[in-house]
Amino acid sequence: MTLRPYRPEDLPRIAALFYETVHTVCAKDYTKAQLDAWATGDIDERAWNESFLAHTTLVAEENEIIGFADMTADGYLDRLYVKHTHLRRGVATALLDALESACPAKEYTAHVSLTARPFFERRGYRVVKEQQVERKGVLLTNFVMKKAPL
């Protein structure tokens, strides 16, 4: 596996990976209606590309894109997704390690799904609050989690 900076031409593959990951990996924790509201299959490509370029954004590859993540300079992890066929192989750990190294911050923050919460807890993130977020009129549970660097 290699990590590299995001390039705009990655966006179609990243969008497909995002949709596929949400609808497979998170299916045990969310209803079909929640999954459909979270990942509709139609992202705002311009907005995603602009935010990827404004953030530190990394892509994990192994003959194909197998994961991606992006973080702001002040330590907000915006997105972290790994292809369902590559879970528990260190992809998310490698992406998050690299981003935390590249974006030294007083505190790291992420809005974390039910599915991803155990991963973040193992990484030293703690729940600040549970919340209900609305997407397309549907409520989804997630957690605001924070971590102070070592």
C-alpha positions in Angstrom: 0.0 0.0 0.0 1.2 3.5 -0.8 -0.1 6.8 0.4 0.0 9.9 -1.8 -1.6 13.3 -2.1 -5.0 13.7 -3.6 -5.3 14.7 -7.3 -8.5 16.0 -8.8 -8.6 13.1 -11.3 -9.1 10.8 -8.3 -12.5 12.2 -7.6 -14.7 9.8 -9.6 -13.1 6.8 -7.9 -13.2 8.4 -4.5 -16.9 9.2 -4.9 -17.6 5.6 -5.9 -15.6 4.3 -3.0 -17.5 6.6 -0.6 -20.9 5.3 -1.8 -19.8 1.7 -1.8 -18.2 1.9 1.7 -21.2 3.6 3.3 -23.7 1.1 1.8 -21.7 -2.0 2.7 -19.6 -1.3 5.8 -22.2 0.8 7.6 -25.2 -1.4 6.7 -25.1 -3.2 10.1 -25.5 0.1 12.0 -27.8 2.2 9.9 -31.1 1.6 8.0 -31.3 1.6 4.2 -33.1 5.0 4.4 -30.2 6.4 6.5 -27.6 5.0 4.2 -29.4 6.4 1.1 -29.6 9.9 2.8 -25.9 9.7 3.8 -24.5 8.6 0.5 -26.9 9.3 -2.4 -24.5 8.4 -5.2 -24.5 12.1 -6.3 -21.9 14.2 -4.5 -21.2 17.8 -5.2 -18.0 17.2 -7.1 -17.0 20.9 -7.2 -17.4 21.3 -3.4 -15.6 18.0 -2.6 -12.7 18.8 -4.9 -12.4 22.3 -3.4 -12.4 20.9 0.1 -9.9 18.2 -0.8 -7.6 20.8 -2.3 -8.0 23.1 0.8 -7.3 20.3 3.2 -4.4 17.8 3.6 -5.9 15.0 1.6 -4.3 11.5 1.2 -5.2 8.6 -1.0 -4.2 5.0 -0.2 -3.5 2.8 -3.2 -2.8 -0.8 -3.9 -3.3 -1.2 -7.6 -6.5 0.9 -7.1 -7.7 3.5 -4.6 -8.5 1.6 -1.4 -9.0 4.5 0.9 -8.9 8.3 1.4 -8.9 10.8 4.2 -8.7 14.6 4.6 -7.9 16.9 7.5 -7.9 20.6 8.0 -4.8 22.4 9.3 -6.4 22.8 12.7 -7.0 19.1 13.1 -10.5 18.4 12.0 -10.8 15.1 10.2 -13.4 15.7 7.6 -13.5 12.2 5.9 -11.9 8.8 6.3 -13.2 5.9 4.2 -11.7 2.6 3.3 -12.9 0.2 0.7 -14.9 -2.7 2.2 -12.5 -5.3 0.8 -9.5 -3.7 2.6 -10.9 -3.3 6.1 -8.7 -4.4 9.1 -5.5 -4.2 7.0 -4.1 -1.0 8.4 -5.4 1.4 5.7 -7.3 3.7 8.1 -4.5 3.6 10.6 -1.9 4.6 8.0 -4.1 7.4 6.7 -4.9 8.8 10.1 -1.3 8.5 11.3 -0.1 10.3 8.2 -2.7 13.1 8.6 -2.0 13.6 12.3 1.7 13.9 11.5 1.1 16.3 8.6 -1.4 18.5 10.6 0.0 19.0 14.1 -2.8 20.4 16.2 -3.6 21.1 19.8 -6.6 18.7 19.4 -8.0 16.4 16.8 -11.7 16.3 16.1 -13.9 14.0 14.0 -17.6 13.4 13.6 -17.7 9.6 13.7 -20.3 7.1 12.7 -21.6 4.3 14.9 -19.5 1.9 12.7 -16.2 3.8 13.0 -16.5 4.6 16.7 -14.5 1.6 18.0 -11.7 2.3 15.6 -11.4 5.9 16.8 -11.7 4.9 20.5 -8.7 2.5 20.0 -6.8 5.5 18.6 -7.3 7.5 21.7 -10.3 9.6 20.6 -13.0 10.1 23.2 -16.7 10.9 22.7 -17.6 14.5 23.5 -21.2 14.1 22.5 -23.6 11.9 20.7 -25.7 13.7 18.2 -28.4 13.3 15.6 -27.6 14.8 12.2 -30.1 15.4 9.5 -29.5 14.4 5.9 -32.2 14.7 3.3 -34.8 14.7 6.1 -33.5 11.6 7.7 -31.8 11.5 11.1 -28.5 9.7 11.6 -26.6 9.1 14.9 -23.0 10.0 15.1 -20.4 11.2 17.6 -18.3 14.2 18.0 -14.9 12.7 19.1 -11.7 14.5 20.2 -8.2 13.5 20.8 -5.3 15.4 22.4 -2.0 14.7 20.8 0.6 12.8 22.8 
